[in-house]
Amino acid sequence: MTIDKSLKVRAGMMRSRNVLTRAERIEKLKAAERWADGDAVYGLPKVRVQKLSLKKKKKVKKEEEEGDDKKK
């Protein structure tokens, strides 16, 4: 059976996931010092997922070139 084009992953996941695996949740809890070795792995507290937003780079070079052309 083939996978639909819309479901294929090309270059990895581009957007942030809203659900973490148990291992990822434990790592975040350890970093926040809310989980210690030996604690139960079931019933873990909720962990907030930070969404990363990448800012687009400004086109500075083109604007500078246009400004230089106007001066000439």
Rosetta blueprint (number, residue, H / E / L):
1 M L
2 T L
3 I L
4 D L
5 K H
6 S H
7 L H
8 K L
9 V L
10 R L
11 A L
12 G L
13 M L
14 M L
15 R L
16 S L
17 R L
18 N L
19 V L
20 L L
21 T L
22 R H
23 A H
24 E H
25 R H
26 I H
27 E H
28 K H
29 L H
30 K H
31 A H
32 A L
33 E L
34 R L
35 W L
36 A L
37 D L
38 G L
39 D L
40 A L
41 V L
42 Y L
43 G L
44 L L
45 P L
46 K L
47 V L
48 R L
49 V L
50 Q L
51 K L
52 L L
53 S L
54 L L
55 K L
56 K L
57 K L
58 K L
59 K L
60 V H
61 K H
62 K H
63 E H
64 E H
65 E H
66 E H
67 G H
68 D H
69 D H
70 K H
71 K H
72 K L
